[in-house]
C-alpha cells in the first residue's frame, strides 16, 4: 500500500511533509509495520487473542 501525497499549488515542503506524516498516522502504517516485524506462529496468535479476550471480560 503506497502513501501518495501530491504537492498543491503554493504549498511549502514543510507543509507537504506534515501532510505526509498525518496521512501515515491516520493509515496506521507504523502500527502495521511493528505488528509484521516478526513472524508469530498461529498457536501463539490464538493464545494472545484468548488472553486479550479474558482481560477484557474482567
URLIN-V427676 format. One line per field, one symbol per residue. phi: phi as a letter, one per 20 degrees, with the letter a starting at -180 (. if undefined). A space follows every 10 residues. Layout:
phi->???
This chain:
phi->.eddcefefn eeffffffff gfffffelff fffffefcfd fgffffffff ffffffff
